[in-house]
C-alpha cells in the first residue's frame, strides 16, 4: 500500500522529492500517512477533497485483495 500511495502522490505534485509515506500496521488495519510539501498540499487534496477521495478509493480497492482495512491520512 505504501508504494502505491507514493507513486500516486509523486505523479500529482511539483516537488516529488518532498513526498514522504509512512505505514503504521495494526492487526487488521493499516494507516498510511502521506506528507507532501506545503505548496503541493492543494494538488493532493484537490477541489472539495476530490483527489484525496479518489486516492482513498483506489487504495481501498487494492486493500480488499489483502482483506485489510486501509486508512489514508494526509498530514500537513
CHARMM internal coordinates of N, CA and C (Angstrom, degrees):
IC EDIT
DIST 1 N 1 CA 1.4497
DIST 1 CA 1 C 1.5322
ANGL 1 N 1 CA 1 C 110.92
DIST 1 C 2 N 1.3213
ANGL 1 CA 1 C 2 N 115.31
DIHE 1 N 1 CA 1 C 2 N -39.47
DIST 2 N 2 CA 1.4575
ANGL 1 C 2 N 2 CA 120.32
DIHE 1 CA 1 C 2 N 2 CA -178.01
DIST 2 CA 2 C 1.5314
ANGL 2 N 2 CA 2 C 110.58
DIHE 1 C 2 N 2 CA 2 C -58.98
DIST 2 C 3 N 1.3157
ANGL 2 CA 2 C 3 N 116.16
DIHE 2 N 2 CA 2 C 3 N -44.43
DIST 3 N 3 CA 1.4619
ANGL 2 C 3 N 3 CA 120.34
DIHE 2 CA 2 C 3 N 3 CA -178.10
DIST 3 CA 3 C 1.5276
ANGL 3 N 3 CA 3 C 111.65
DIHE 2 C 3 N 3 CA 3 C -65.52
DIST 3 C 4 N 1.3234
ANGL 3 CA 3 C 4 N 116.41
DIHE 3 N 3 CA 3 C 4 N -39.82
DIST 4 N 4 CA 1.4546
ANGL 3 C 4 N 4 CA 120.98
DIHE 3 CA 3 C 4 N 4 CA -179.61
DIST 4 CA 4 C 1.5294
ANGL 4 N 4 CA 4 C 111.10
DIHE 3 C 4 N 4 CA 4 C -64.04
DIST 4 C 5 N 1.3207
ANGL 4 CA 4 C 5 N 117.25
DIHE 4 N 4 CA 4 C 5 N -44.94
DIST 5 N 5 CA 1.4700
ANGL 4 C 5 N 5 CA 121.28
DIHE 4 CA 4 C 5 N 5 CA 177.87
DIST 5 CA 5 C 1.5201
ANGL 5 N 5 CA 5 C 110.09
DIHE 4 C 5 N 5 CA 5 C -62.13
DIST 5 C 6 N 1.3208
ANGL 5 CA 5 C 6 N 116.42
DIHE 5 N 5 CA 5 C 6 N -41.20
DIST 6 N 6 CA 1.4652
ANGL 5 C 6 N 6 CA 120.59
DIHE 5 CA 5 C 6 N 6 CA -178.80
DIST 6 CA 6 C 1.5256
ANGL 6 N 6 CA 6 C 111.63
DIHE 5 C 6 N 6 CA 6 C -64.13
DIST 6 C 7 N 1.3214
ANGL 6 CA 6 C 7 N 117.31
DIHE 6 N 6 CA 6 C 7 N -42.48
DIST 7 N 7 CA 1.4703
ANGL 6 C 7 N 7 CA 121.04
DIHE 6 CA 6 C 7 N 7 CA 179.84
DIST 7 CA 7 C 1.5257
ANGL 7 N 7 CA 7 C 110.60
DIHE 6 C 7 N 7 CA 7 C -64.42
DIST 7 C 8 N 1.3251
ANGL 7 CA 7 C 8 N 116.41
DIHE 7 N 7 CA 7 C 8 N -44.49
DIST 8 N 8 CA 1.4693
ANGL 7 C 8 N 8 CA 120.34
DIHE 7 CA 7 C 8 N 8 CA 179.70
DIST 8 CA 8 C 1.5257
ANGL 8 N 8 CA 8 C 110.77
DIHE 7 C 8 N 8 CA 8 C -63.43
DIST 8 C 9 N 1.3310
ANGL 8 CA 8 C 9 N 117.26
DIHE 8 N 8 CA 8 C 9 N -46.45
DIST 9 N 9 CA 1.4653
ANGL 8 C 9 N 9 CA 121.26
DIHE 8 CA 8 C 9 N 9 CA -177.51
DIST 9 CA 9 C 1.5270
ANGL 9 N 9 CA 9 C 111.25
DIHE 8 C 9 N 9 CA 9 C -64.74
DIST 9 C 10 N 1.3224
ANGL 9 CA 9 C 10 N 117.57
DIHE 9 N 9 CA 9 C 10 N -43.25
DIST 10 N 10 CA 1.4624
ANGL 9 C 10 N 10 CA 120.39
DIHE 9 CA 9 C 10 N 10 CA -178.75
DIST 10 CA 10 C 1.5245
ANGL 10 N 10 CA 10 C 111.41
DIHE 9 C 10 N 10 CA 10 C -64.96
DIST 10 C 11 N 1.3324
ANGL 10 CA 10 C 11 N 117.23
DIHE 10 N 10 CA 10 C 11 N -29.32
DIST 11 N 11 CA 1.4681
ANGL 10 C 11 N 11 CA 120.34
DIHE 10 CA 10 C 11 N 11 CA 177.91
DIST 11 CA 11 C 1.5312
ANGL 11 N 11 CA 11 C 111.85
DIHE 10 C 11 N 11 CA 11 C -72.39
DIST 11 C 12 N 1.3217
ANGL 11 CA 11 C 12 N 117.11
DIHE 11 N 11 CA 11 C 12 N -24.73
DIST 12 N 12 CA 1.4662
ANGL 11 C 12 N 12 CA 121.26
DIHE 11 CA 11 C 12 N 12 CA -175.82
DIST 12 CA 12 C 1.5240
ANGL 12 N 12 CA 12 C 114.45
DIHE 11 C 12 N 12 CA 12 C -88.37
DIST 12 C 13 N 1.3232
ANGL 12 CA 12 C 13 N 118.00
DIHE 12 N 12 CA 12 C 13 N -31.90
DIST 13 N 13 CA 1.4696
ANGL 12 C 13 N 13 CA 121.65
DIHE 12 CA 12 C 13 N 13 CA -168.99
DIST 13 CA 13 C 1.5288
ANGL 13 N 13 CA 13 C 113.02
DIHE 12 C 13 N 13 CA 13 C -92.68
DIST 13 C 14 N 1.3390
ANGL 13 CA 13 C 14 N 115.40
DIHE 13 N 13 CA 13 C 14 N 163.21
DIST 14 N 14 CA 1.4640
ANGL 13 C 14 N 14 CA 121.73
DIHE 13 CA 13 C 14 N 14 CA 176.18
DIST 14 CA 14 C 1.5254
ANGL 14 N 14 CA 14 C 111.75
DIHE 13 C 14 N 14 CA 14 C -83.85
DIST 14 C 15 N 1.3410
ANGL 14 CA 14 C 15 N 116.60
DIHE 14 N 14 CA 14 C 15 N -25.62
DIST 15 N 15 CA 1.4624
ANGL 14 C 15 N 15 CA 121.74
DIHE 14 CA 14 C 15 N 15 CA -177.54
DIST 15 CA 15 C 1.5330
ANGL 15 N 15 CA 15 C 109.51
DIHE 14 C 15 N 15 CA 15 C -118.90
DIST 15 C 16 N 1.3429
ANGL 15 CA 15 C 16 N 117.62
DIHE 15 N 15 CA 15 C 16 N 78.96
DIST 16 N 16 CA 1.4681
ANGL 15 C 16 N 16 CA 119.90
DIHE 15 CA 15 C 16 N 16 CA -175.62
DIST 16 CA 16 C 1.5372
ANGL 16 N 16 CA 16 C 114.47
DIHE 15 C 16 N 16 CA 16 C -65.95
DIST 16 C 17 N 1.3281
ANGL 16 CA 16 C 17 N 117.42
DIHE 16 N 16 CA 16 C 17 N -19.46
DIST 17 N 17 CA 1.4654
ANGL 16 C 17 N 17 CA 119.89
DIHE 16 CA 16 C 17 N 17 CA 179.23
DIST 17 CA 17 C 1.5258
ANGL 17 N 17 CA 17 C 111.96
DIHE 16 C 17 N 17 CA 17 C -70.19
DIST 17 C 18 N 1.3252
ANGL 17 CA 17 C 18 N 117.45
DIHE 17 N 17 CA 17 C 18 N -22.61
DIST 18 N 18 CA 1.4624
ANGL 17 C 18 N 18 CA 121.73
DIHE 17 CA 17 C 18 N 18 CA -177.98
DIST 18 CA 18 C 1.5326
ANGL 18 N 18 CA 18 C 112.94
DIHE 17 C 18 N 18 CA 18 C -86.19
DIST 18 C 19 N 1.3214
ANGL 18 CA 18 C 19 N 117.45
DIHE 18 N 18 CA 18 C 19 N -3.43
DIST 19 N 19 CA 1.4699
ANGL 18 C 19 N 19 CA 120.73
DIHE 18 CA 18 C 19 N 19 CA -178.68
DIST 19 CA 19 C 1.5194
ANGL 19 N 19 CA 19 C 109.22
DIHE 18 C 19 N 19 CA 19 C -74.73
DIST 19 C 20 N 1.3406
ANGL 19 CA 19 C 20 N 115.72
DIHE 19 N 19 CA 19 C 20 N 126.88
DIST 20 N 20 CA 1.4629
ANGL 19 C 20 N 20 CA 121.80
DIHE 19 CA 19 C 20 N 20 CA 176.76
DIST 20 CA 20 C 1.5202
ANGL 20 N 20 CA 20 C 108.53
DIHE 19 C 20 N 20 CA 20 C -127.41
DIST 20 C 21 N 1.3258
ANGL 20 CA 20 C 21 N 115.88
DIHE 20 N 20 CA 20 C 21 N 131.15
DIST 21 N 21 CA 1.4598
ANGL 20 C 21 N 21 CA 120.59
DIHE 20 CA 20 C 21 N 21 CA 178.98
DIST 21 CA 21 C 1.5223
ANGL 21 N 21 CA 21 C 107.97
DIHE 20 C 21 N 21 CA 21 C -124.39
DIST 21 C 22 N 1.3284
ANGL 21 CA 21 C 22 N 115.48
DIHE 21 N 21 CA 21 C 22 N 128.36
DIST 22 N 22 CA 1.4544
ANGL 21 C 22 N 22 CA 121.46
DIHE 21 CA 21 C 22 N 22 CA 179.73
DIST 22 CA 22 C 1.5302
ANGL 22 N 22 CA 22 C 107.85
DIHE 21 C 22 N 22 CA 22 C -123.02
DIST 22 C 23 N 1.3212
ANGL 22 CA 22 C 23 N 116.25
DIHE 22 N 22 CA 22 C 23 N 138.68
DIST 23 N 23 CA 1.4563
ANGL 22 C 23 N 23 CA 120.65
DIHE 22 CA 22 C 23 N 23 CA -178.30
DIST 23 CA 23 C 1.5227
ANGL 23 N 23 CA 23 C 109.87
DIHE 22 C 23 N 23 CA 23 C -118.09
DIST 23 C 24 N 1.3327
ANGL 23 CA 23 C 24 N 116.25
DIHE 23 N 23 CA 23 C 24 N 123.47
DIST 24 N 24 CA 1.4609
ANGL 23 C 24 N 24 CA 121.92
DIHE 23 CA 23 C 24 N 24 CA 177.63
DIST 24 CA 24 C 1.5252
ANGL 24 N 24 CA 24 C 106.51
DIHE 23 C 24 N 24 CA 24 C -112.02
DIST 24 C 25 N 1.3296
ANGL 24 CA 24 C 25 N 115.92
DIHE 24 N 24 CA 24 C 25 N 115.96
DIST 25 N 25 CA 1.4501
ANGL 24 C 25 N 25 CA 119.89
DIHE 24 CA 24 C 25 N 25 CA -173.05
DIST 25 CA 25 C 1.5233
ANGL 25 N 25 CA 25 C 111.47
DIHE 24 C 25 N 25 CA 25 C -104.46
DIST 25 C 26 N 1.3206
ANGL 25 CA 25 C 26 N 115.01
DIHE 25 N 25 CA 25 C 26 N 132.48
DIST 26 N 26 CA 1.4576
ANGL 25 C 26 N 26 CA 122.01
DIHE 25 CA 25 C 26 N 26 CA 175.01
DIST 26 CA 26 C 1.5139
ANGL 26 N 26 CA 26 C 109.96
DIHE 25 C 26 N 26 CA 26 C -110.34
DIST 26 C 27 N 1.3330
ANGL 26 CA 26 C 27 N 117.02
DIHE 26 N 26 CA 26 C 27 N -164.67
DIST 27 N 27 CA 1.4601
ANGL 26 C 27 N 27 CA 120.12
DIHE 26 CA 26 C 27 N 27 CA -179.17
DIST 27 CA 27 C 1.5234
ANGL 27 N 27 CA 27 C 111.97
DIHE 26 C 27 N 27 CA 27 C -65.64
DIST 27 C 28 N 1.3394
ANGL 27 CA 27 C 28 N 116.10
DIHE 27 N 27 CA 27 C 28 N -54.89
DIST 28 N 28 CA 1.4539
ANGL 27 C 28 N 28 CA 119.71
DIHE 27 CA 27 C 28 N 28 CA -177.23
DIST 28 CA 28 C 1.5236
ANGL 28 N 28 CA 28 C 113.09
DIHE 27 C 28 N 28 CA 28 C -120.90
DIST 28 C 29 N 1.3239
ANGL 28 CA 28 C 29 N 116.53
DIHE 28 N 28 CA 28 C 29 N 5.13
DIST 29 N 29 CA 1.4584
ANGL 28 C 29 N 29 CA 119.13
DIHE 28 CA 28 C 29 N 29 CA -179.67
DIST 29 CA 29 C 1.5275
ANGL 29 N 29 CA 29 C 110.85
DIHE 28 C 29 N 29 CA 29 C -136.63
DIST 29 C 30 N 1.3184
ANGL 29 CA 29 C 30 N 114.77
DIHE 29 N 29 CA 29 C 30 N 158.37
DIST 30 N 30 CA 1.4582
ANGL 29 C 30 N 30 CA 121.94
DIHE 29 CA 29 C 30 N 30 CA 179.90
DIST 30 CA 30 C 1.5299
ANGL 30 N 30 CA 30 C 107.27
DIHE 29 C 30 N 30 CA 30 C -132.35
DIST 30 C 31 N 1.3277
ANGL 30 CA 30 C 31 N 116.43
DIHE 30 N 30 CA 30 C 31 N 133.37
DIST 31 N 31 CA 1.4605
ANGL 30 C 31 N 31 CA 120.93
DIHE 30 CA 30 C 31 N 31 CA 174.56
DIST 31 CA 31 C 1.5251
ANGL 31 N 31 CA 31 C 107.21
DIHE 30 C 31 N 31 CA 31 C -107.96
DIST 31 C 32 N 1.3178
ANGL 31 CA 31 C 32 N 115.48
DIHE 31 N 31 CA 31 C 32 N 123.49
DIST 32 N 32 CA 1.4564
ANGL 31 C 32 N 32 CA 121.13
DIHE 31 CA 31 C 32 N 32 CA 178.47
DIST 32 CA 32 C 1.5294
ANGL 32 N 32 CA 32 C 107.12
DIHE 31 C 32 N 32 CA 32 C -108.01
DIST 32 C 33 N 1.3244
ANGL 32 CA 32 C 33 N 115.86
DIHE 32 N 32 CA 32 C 33 N 117.53
DIST 33 N 33 CA 1.4639
ANGL 32 C 33 N 33 CA 121.46
DIHE 32 CA 32 C 33 N 33 CA -178.89
DIST 33 CA 33 C 1.5254
ANGL 33 N 33 CA 33 C 108.73
DIHE 32 C 33 N 33 CA 33 C -100.95
DIST 33 C 34 N 1.3195
ANGL 33 CA 33 C 34 N 115.83
DIHE 33 N 33 CA 33 C 34 N 127.82
DIST 34 N 34 CA 1.4592
ANGL 33 C 34 N 34 CA 121.80
DIHE 33 CA 33 C 34 N 34 CA -178.28
DIST 34 CA 34 C 1.5224
ANGL 34 N 34 CA 34 C 109.47
DIHE 33 C 34 N 34 CA 34 C -115.76
DIST 34 C 35 N 1.3307
ANGL 34 CA 34 C 35 N 115.75
DIHE 34 N 34 CA 34 C 35 N 125.83
DIST 35 N 35 CA 1.4670
ANGL 34 C 35 N 35 CA 121.34
DIHE 34 CA 34 C 35 N 35 CA 175.90
DIST 35 CA 35 C 1.5201
ANGL 35 N 35 CA 35 C 107.86
DIHE 34 C 35 N 35 CA 35 C -120.93
DIST 35 C 36 N 1.3409
ANGL 35 CA 35 C 36 N 115.55
DIHE 35 N 35 CA 35 C 36 N 133.51
DIST 36 N 36 CA 1.4626
ANGL 35 C 36 N 36 CA 120.65
DIHE 35 CA 35 C 36 N 36 CA 175.61
DIST 36 CA 36 C 1.5274
ANGL 36 N 36 CA 36 C 108.31
DIHE 35 C 36 N 36 CA 36 C -130.67
DIST 36 C 37 N 1.3213
ANGL 36 CA 36 C 37 N 115.83
DIHE 36 N 36 CA 36 C 37 N 170.34
DIST 37 N 37 CA 1.4672
ANGL 36 C 37 N 37 CA 120.04
DIHE 36 CA 36 C 37 N 37 CA 177.39
DIST 37 CA 37 C 1.5274
ANGL 37 N 37 CA 37 C 108.88
DIHE 36 C 37 N 37 CA 37 C -62.97
DIST 37 C 38 N 1.3393
ANGL 37 CA 37 C 38 N 117.54
DIHE 37 N 37 CA 37 C 38 N 147.09
DIST 38 N 38 CA 1.4744
ANGL 37 C 38 N 38 CA 120.75
DIHE 37 CA 37 C 38 N 38 CA -178.01
DIST 38 CA 38 C 1.5295
ANGL 38 N 38 CA 38 C 113.92
DIHE 37 C 38 N 38 CA 38 C -54.34
DIST 38 C 39 N 1.3284
ANGL 38 CA 38 C 39 N 116.78
DIHE 38 N 38 CA 38 C 39 N -36.20
DIST 39 N 39 CA 1.4694
ANGL 38 C 39 N 39 CA 119.12
DIHE 38 CA 38 C 39 N 39 CA -178.89
DIST 39 CA 39 C 1.5375
ANGL 39 N 39 CA 39 C 112.50
DIHE 38 C 39 N 39 CA 39 C -73.93
DIST 39 C 40 N 1.3258
ANGL 39 CA 39 C 40 N 117.50
DIHE 39 N 39 CA 39 C 40 N -15.95
DIST 40 N 40 CA 1.4681
ANGL 39 C 40 N 40 CA 121.94
DIHE 39 CA 39 C 40 N 40 CA 178.84
DIST 40 CA 40 C 1.5251
ANGL 40 N 40 CA 40 C 112.99
DIHE 39 C 40 N 40 CA 40 C -97.57
DIST 40 C 41 N 1.3187
ANGL 40 CA 40 C 41 N 117.58
DIHE 40 N 40 CA 40 C 41 N -1.78
DIST 41 N 41 CA 1.4658
ANGL 40 C 41 N 41 CA 121.25
DIHE 40 CA 40 C 41 N 41 CA -176.88
DIST 41 CA 41 C 1.5280
ANGL 41 N 41 CA 41 C 111.87
DIHE 40 C 41 N 41 CA 41 C -57.93
DIST 41 C 42 N 1.3220
ANGL 41 CA 41 C 42 N 116.45
DIHE 41 N 41 CA 41 C 42 N -42.16
DIST 42 N 42 CA 1.4603
ANGL 41 C 42 N 42 CA 120.56
DIHE 41 CA 41 C 42 N 42 CA -179.51
DIST 42 CA 42 C 1.5130
ANGL 42 N 42 CA 42 C 113.01
DIHE 41 C 42 N 42 CA 42 C -64.53
DIST 42 C 43 N 1.3261
ANGL 42 CA 42 C 43 N 116.70
DIHE 42 N 42 CA 42 C 43 N -33.39
DIST 43 N 43 CA 1.4622
ANGL 42 C 43 N 43 CA 120.71
DIHE 42 CA 42 C 43 N 43 CA 179.38
DIST 43 CA 43 C 1.5221
ANGL 43 N 43 CA 43 C 111.87
DIHE 42 C 43 N 43 CA 43 C -69.29
DIST 43 C 44 N 1.3122
ANGL 43 CA 43 C 44 N 117.04
DIHE 43 N 43 CA 43 C 44 N -32.05
DIST 44 N 44 CA 1.4618
ANGL 43 C 44 N 44 CA 121.21
DIHE 43 CA 43 C 44 N 44 CA -179.00
DIST 44 CA 44 C 1.5309
ANGL 44 N 44 CA 44 C 110.85
DIHE 43 C 44 N 44 CA 44 C -81.67
DIST 44 C 45 N 1.3252
ANGL 44 CA 44 C 45 N 116.48
DIHE 44 N 44 CA 44 C 45 N -34.30
DIST 45 N 45 CA 1.4600
ANGL 44 C 45 N 45 CA 119.63
DIHE 44 CA 44 C 45 N 45 CA -178.97
DIST 45 CA 45 C 1.5343
ANGL 45 N 45 CA 45 C 110.84
DIHE 44 C 45 N 45 CA 45 C -83.50
DIST 45 C 46 N 1.3127
ANGL 45 CA 45 C 46 N 117.92
DIHE 45 N 45 CA 45 C 46 N -43.87
DIST 46 N 46 CA 1.4532
ANGL 45 C 46 N 46 CA 121.47
DIHE 45 CA 45 C 46 N 46 CA 179.51
DIST 46 CA 46 C 1.5161
ANGL 46 N 46 CA 46 C 112.66
DIHE 45 C 46 N 46 CA 46 C 79.95
DIST 46 C 47 N 1.3214
ANGL 46 CA 46 C 47 N 115.43
DIHE 46 N 46 CA 46 C 47 N 173.21
DIST 47 N 47 CA 1.4698
ANGL 46 C 47 N 47 CA 120.26
DIHE 46 CA 46 C 47 N 47 CA 179.02
DIST 47 CA 47 C 1.5134
ANGL 47 N 47 CA 47 C 109.40
DIHE 46 C 47 N 47 CA 47 C -68.01
DIST 47 C 48 N 1.3075
ANGL 47 CA 47 C 48 N 115.03
DIHE 47 N 47 CA 47 C 48 N 127.16
DIST 48 N 48 CA 1.4663
ANGL 47 C 48 N 48 CA 123.51
DIHE 47 CA 47 C 48 N 48 CA -178.98
DIST 48 CA 48 C 1.5304
ANGL 48 N 48 CA 48 C 112.11
DIHE 47 C 48 N 48 CA 48 C 54.09
DIST 48 C 49 N 1.3335
ANGL 48 CA 48 C 49 N 116.67
DIHE 48 N 48 CA 48 C 49 N 27.36
DIST 49 N 49 CA 1.4648
ANGL 48 C 49 N 49 CA 120.92
DIHE 48 CA 48 C 49 N 49 CA 175.42
DIST 49 CA 49 C 1.5130
ANGL 49 N 49 CA 49 C 114.96
DIHE 48 C 49 N 49 CA 49 C 75.15
DIST 49 C 50 N 1.3119
ANGL 49 CA 49 C 50 N 117.52
DIHE 49 N 49 CA 49 C 50 N 18.11
DIST 50 N 50 CA 1.4708
ANGL 49 C 50 N 50 CA 120.38
DIHE 49 CA 49 C 50 N 50 CA -175.67
DIST 50 CA 50 C 1.5286
ANGL 50 N 50 CA 50 C 112.85
DIHE 49 C 50 N 50 CA 50 C -65.38
DIST 50 C 51 N 1.3246
ANGL 50 CA 50 C 51 N 117.24
DIHE 50 N 50 CA 50 C 51 N -43.14
DIST 51 N 51 CA 1.4649
ANGL 50 C 51 N 51 CA 119.51
DIHE 50 CA 50 C 51 N 51 CA -178.57
DIST 51 CA 51 C 1.5252
ANGL 51 N 51 CA 51 C 110.31
DIHE 50 C 51 N 51 CA 51 C -69.06
DIST 51 C 52 N 1.3282
ANGL 51 CA 51 C 52 N 117.02
DIHE 51 N 51 CA 51 C 52 N -41.24
DIST 52 N 52 CA 1.4650
ANGL 51 C 52 N 52 CA 120.32
DIHE 51 CA 51 C 52 N 52 CA 177.64
DIST 52 CA 52 C 1.5315
ANGL 52 N 52 CA 52 C 110.11
DIHE 51 C 52 N 52 CA 52 C -60.78
DIST 52 C 53 N 1.3100
ANGL 52 CA 52 C 53 N 116.94
DIHE 52 N 52 CA 52 C 53 N -40.81
DIST 53 N 53 CA 1.4622
ANGL 52 C 53 N 53 CA 120.91
DIHE 52 CA 52 C 53 N 53 CA 178.95
DIST 53 CA 53 C 1.5269
ANGL 53 N 53 CA 53 C 110.82
DIHE 52 C 53 N 53 CA 53 C -65.36
DIST 53 C 54 N 1.3301
ANGL 53 CA 53 C 54 N 116.19
DIHE 53 N 53 CA 53 C 54 N -39.33
DIST 54 N 54 CA 1.4629
ANGL 53 C 54 N 54 CA 120.43
DIHE 53 CA 53 C 54 N 54 CA 178.43
DIST 54 CA 54 C 1.5291
ANGL 54 N 54 CA 54 C 111.22
DIHE 53 C 54 N 54 CA 54 C -65.22
DIST 54 C 55 N 1.3320
ANGL 54 CA 54 C 55 N 116.65
DIHE 54 N 54 CA 54 C 55 N -41.37
DIST 55 N 55 CA 1.4724
ANGL 54 C 55 N 55 CA 120.32
DIHE 54 CA 54 C 55 N 55 CA 177.37
DIST 55 CA 55 C 1.5288
ANGL 55 N 55 CA 55 C 109.69
DIHE 54 C 55 N 55 CA 55 C -60.73
DIST 55 C 56 N 1.3276
ANGL 55 CA 55 C 56 N 116.24
DIHE 55 N 55 CA 55 C 56 N -45.52
DIST 56 N 56 CA 1.4719
ANGL 55 C 56 N 56 CA 120.51
DIHE 55 CA 55 C 56 N 56 CA 180.00
DIST 56 CA 56 C 1.5239
ANGL 56 N 56 CA 56 C 111.22
DIHE 55 C 56 N 56 CA 56 C -62.44
DIST 56 C 57 N 1.3306
ANGL 56 CA 56 C 57 N 117.42
DIHE 56 N 56 CA 56 C 57 N -37.97
DIST 57 N 57 CA 1.4639
ANGL 56 C 57 N 57 CA 121.33
DIHE 56 CA 56 C 57 N 57 CA 179.57
DIST 57 CA 57 C 1.5225
ANGL 57 N 57 CA 57 C 111.00
DIHE 56 C 57 N 57 CA 57 C -65.07
DIST 57 C 58 N 1.3263
ANGL 57 CA 57 C 58 N 117.26
DIHE 57 N 57 CA 57 C 58 N -44.91
DIST 58 N 58 CA 1.4702
ANGL 57 C 58 N 58 CA 121.22
DIHE 57 CA 57 C 58 N 58 CA 179.41
DIST 58 CA 58 C 1.5256
ANGL 58 N 58 CA 58 C 110.50
DIHE 57 C 58 N 58 CA 58 C -62.76
DIST 58 C 59 N 1.3363
ANGL 58 CA 58 C 59 N 116.83
DIHE 58 N 58 CA 58 C 59 N -43.67
DIST 59 N 59 CA 1.4605
ANGL 58 C 59 N 59 CA 120.83
DIHE 58 CA 58 C 59 N 59 CA -178.91
DIST 59 CA 59 C 1.5314
ANGL 59 N 59 CA 59 C 110.30
DIHE 58 C 59 N 59 CA 59 C -66.21
DIST 59 C 60 N 1.3257
ANGL 59 CA 59 C 60 N 116.48
DIHE 59 N 59 CA 59 C 60 N -40.32
DIST 60 N 60 CA 1.4664
ANGL 59 C 60 N 60 CA 120.53
DIHE 59 CA 59 C 60 N 60 CA 178.75
DIST 60 CA 60 C 1.5240
ANGL 60 N 60 CA 60 C 111.08
DIHE 59 C 60 N 60 CA 60 C -62.65
DIST 60 C 61 N 1.3330
ANGL 60 CA 60 C 61 N 116.11
DIHE 60 N 60 CA 60 C 61 N -39.86
DIST 61 N 61 CA 1.4622
ANGL 60 C 61 N 61 CA 120.77
DIHE 60 CA 60 C 61 N 61 CA 178.80
DIST 61 CA 61 C 1.5323
ANGL 61 N 61 CA 61 C 110.55
DIHE 60 C 61 N 61 CA 61 C -64.96
DIST 61 C 62 N 1.3195
ANGL 61 CA 61 C 62 N 116.67
DIHE 61 N 61 CA 61 C 62 N -40.61
DIST 62 N 62 CA 1.4654
ANGL 61 C 62 N 62 CA 120.44
DIHE 61 CA 61 C 62 N 62 CA 178.69
DIST 62 CA 62 C 1.5254
ANGL 62 N 62 CA 62 C 111.07
DIHE 61 C 62 N 62 CA 62 C -69.31
DIST 62 C 63 N 1.3265
ANGL 62 CA 62 C 63 N 116.98
DIHE 62 N 62 CA 62 C 63 N -30.39
DIST 63 N 63 CA 1.4648
ANGL 62 C 63 N 63 CA 121.19
DIHE 62 CA 62 C 63 N 63 CA -177.40
DIST 63 CA 63 C 1.5251
ANGL 63 N 63 CA 63 C 112.22
DIHE 62 C 63 N 63 CA 63 C -74.66
DIST 63 C 64 N 1.3220
ANGL 63 CA 63 C 64 N 117.57
DIHE 63 N 63 CA 63 C 64 N -22.90
DIST 64 N 64 CA 1.4676
ANGL 63 C 64 N 64 CA 119.05
DIHE 63 CA 63 C 64 N 64 CA -179.38
DIST 64 CA 64 C 1.5271
ANGL 64 N 64 CA 64 C 111.24
DIHE 63 C 64 N 64 CA 64 C -64.22
DIST 64 C 65 N 1.3220
ANGL 64 CA 64 C 65 N 117.17
DIHE 64 N 64 CA 64 C 65 N -27.92
DIST 65 N 65 CA 1.4702
ANGL 64 C 65 N 65 CA 120.50
DIHE 64 CA 64 C 65 N 65 CA 176.04
DIST 65 CA 65 C 1.5255
ANGL 65 N 65 CA 65 C 110.93
DIHE 64 C 65 N 65 CA 65 C -61.93
DIST 65 C 66 N 1.3196
ANGL 65 CA 65 C 66 N 115.92
DIHE 65 N 65 CA 65 C 66 N -39.57
DIST 66 N 66 CA 1.4642
ANGL 65 C 66 N 66 CA 121.28
DIHE 65 CA 65 C 66 N 66 CA -177.22
DIST 66 CA 66 C 1.5261
ANGL 66 N 66 CA 66 C 112.54
DIHE 65 C 66 N 66 CA 66 C -90.26
DIST 66 C 67 N 1.3296
ANGL 66 CA 66 C 67 N 116.25
DIHE 66 N 66 CA 66 C 67 N -0.31
DIST 67 N 67 CA 1.4645
ANGL 66 C 67 N 67 CA 122.63
DIHE 66 CA 66 C 67 N 67 CA 179.86
DIST 67 CA 67 C 1.5275
ANGL 67 N 67 CA 67 C 112.38
DIHE 66 C 67 N 67 CA 67 C 54.86
DIST 67 C 68 N 1.3264
ANGL 67 CA 67 C 68 N 115.26
DIHE 67 N 67 CA 67 C 68 N 45.07
DIST 68 N 68 CA 1.4599
ANGL 67 C 68 N 68 CA 121.54
DIHE 67 CA 67 C 68 N 68 CA 177.08
DIST 68 CA 68 C 1.5105
ANGL 68 N 68 CA 68 C 108.97
DIHE 67 C 68 N 68 CA 68 C -127.60
DIST 68 C 69 N 1.3092
ANGL 68 CA 68 C 69 N 115.52
DIHE 68 N 68 CA 68 C 69 N 154.79
DIST 69 N 69 CA 1.4587
ANGL 68 C 69 N 69 CA 120.75
DIHE 68 CA 68 C 69 N 69 CA 175.10
DIST 69 CA 69 C 1.5206
ANGL 69 N 69 CA 69 C 107.34
DIHE 68 C 69 N 69 CA 69 C -94.18
DIST 69 C 70 N 1.3171
ANGL 69 CA 69 C 70 N 116.38
DIHE 69 N 69 CA 69 C 70 N 126.95
DIST 70 N 70 CA 1.4620
ANGL 69 C 70 N 70 CA 121.17
DIHE 69 CA 69 C 70 N 70 CA -177.92
DIST 70 CA 70 C 1.5231
ANGL 70 N 70 CA 70 C 109.07
DIHE 69 C 70 N 70 CA 70 C -118.27
DIST 70 C 71 N 1.3305
ANGL 70 CA 70 C 71 N 115.96
DIHE 70 N 70 CA 70 C 71 N 130.33
DIST 71 N 71 CA 1.4546
ANGL 70 C 71 N 71 CA 122.61
DIHE 70 CA 70 C 71 N 71 CA 177.52
DIST 71 CA 71 C 1.5289
ANGL 71 N 71 CA 71 C 107.60
DIHE 70 C 71 N 71 CA 71 C -115.50
DIST 71 C 72 N 1.3310
ANGL 71 CA 71 C 72 N 116.79
DIHE 71 N 71 CA 71 C 72 N 126.53
DIST 72 N 72 CA 1.4623
ANGL 71 C 72 N 72 CA 121.15
DIHE 71 CA 71 C 72 N 72 CA 178.24
DIST 72 CA 72 C 1.5233
ANGL 72 N 72 CA 72 C 107.72
DIHE 71 C 72 N 72 CA 72 C -103.33
DIST 72 C 73 N 1.3266
ANGL 72 CA 72 C 73 N 115.97
DIHE 72 N 72 CA 72 C 73 N 120.97
DIST 73 N 73 CA 1.4632
ANGL 72 C 73 N 73 CA 121.82
DIHE 72 CA 72 C 73 N 73 CA 178.20
DIST 73 CA 73 C 1.5318
ANGL 73 N 73 CA 73 C 108.25
DIHE 72 C 73 N 73 CA 73 C -112.96
DIST 73 C 74 N 1.3289
ANGL 73 CA 73 C 74 N 115.76
DIHE 73 N 73 CA 73 C 74 N 131.20
DIST 74 N 74 CA 1.4590
ANGL 73 C 74 N 74 CA 120.64
DIHE 73 CA 73 C 74 N 74 CA 176.76
DIST 74 CA 74 C 1.5299
ANGL 74 N 74 CA 74 C 106.79
DIHE 73 C 74 N 74 CA 74 C -101.90
DIST 74 C 75 N 1.3130
ANGL 74 CA 74 C 75 N 115.77
DIHE 74 N 74 CA 74 C 75 N 113.20
DIST 75 N 75 CA 1.4682
ANGL 74 C 75 N 75 CA 121.66
DIHE 74 CA 74 C 75 N 75 CA -175.58
DIST 75 CA 75 C 1.5205
ANGL 75 N 75 CA 75 C 111.16
DIHE 74 C 75 N 75 CA 75 C -97.45
DIST 75 C 76 N 1.3330
ANGL 75 CA 75 C 76 N 117.03
DIHE 75 N 75 CA 75 C 76 N 146.67
DIST 76 N 76 CA 1.4786
ANGL 75 C 76 N 76 CA 120.27
DIHE 75 CA 75 C 76 N 76 CA 178.75
DIST 76 CA 76 C 1.5229
ANGL 76 N 76 CA 76 C 112.09
DIHE 75 C 76 N 76 CA 76 C -73.12
END
COOR INIT
IC SEED 1 N 1 CA 1 C
IC BUILD
